């Protein structure tokens, strides 16, 4: 079975915190400009916000991927 998760390309991420502004329960940028994905699984509750964060990311560092649920 597969599920969808949001992932970040940390080589592209500039920690602009646009994603955190969209959904701070999923994304967190700390005081040292490090991005943390707190809840990577795309759920019915987070799907719209995650898609919006991916769309609005200035560096296009976020993506939604399918992963095997082992």
C-alpha positions in Angstrom: 0.0 0.0 0.0 1.3 3.5 -0.8 0.7 6.8 1.0 1.6 10.3 0.2 4.1 12.4 2.1 5.6 15.9 1.8 9.4 16.0 1.4 11.9 18.9 1.2 15.0 19.3 -0.9 17.1 20.8 1.8 19.7 21.8 -0.8 17.1 24.2 -2.3 15.3 25.3 0.9 16.2 28.8 2.0 13.9 28.5 5.1 11.7 31.4 4.0 9.0 30.0 6.3 6.2 30.4 3.7 5.2 26.8 4.3 5.1 27.4 8.0 2.8 30.4 7.5 0.5 28.1 5.5 0.4 25.3 8.1 2.5 25.6 11.3 1.3 22.2 12.5 3.1 20.5 9.5 6.1 22.8 8.9 8.4 24.5 11.4 11.4 26.7 10.7 13.5 27.2 13.8 15.6 30.3 14.9 18.6 28.8 13.0 16.6 28.7 9.7 16.3 24.9 9.7 13.1 23.5 8.2 11.4 20.6 10.0 8.5 18.7 8.6 6.5 17.8 11.7 3.8 15.7 10.1 5.0 14.5 6.7 1.9 12.3 5.9 -0.6 13.9 3.6 -4.0 13.4 5.1 -7.5 14.6 4.3 -7.0 17.3 7.0 -3.7 18.5 5.7 -3.9 17.8 1.9 -5.1 21.3 0.9 -2.5 23.2 3.1 0.4 21.0 2.0 -0.5 21.4 -1.7 -0.7 25.2 -1.1 2.7 25.2 0.7 4.2 23.2 -2.2 2.8 25.7 -4.7 3.9 28.8 -2.8 7.4 27.6 -1.9 9.7 30.3 -3.4 12.5 27.8 -4.2 10.2 24.9 -5.1 11.9 22.9 -2.4 8.8 21.0 -1.4 7.1 18.1 -3.1 4.5 15.5 -2.5 5.7 12.0 -3.1 4.2 8.5 -2.9 6.0 6.1 -0.6 5.4 2.4 0.3 3.7 1.9 3.6 5.7 -1.0 5.0 
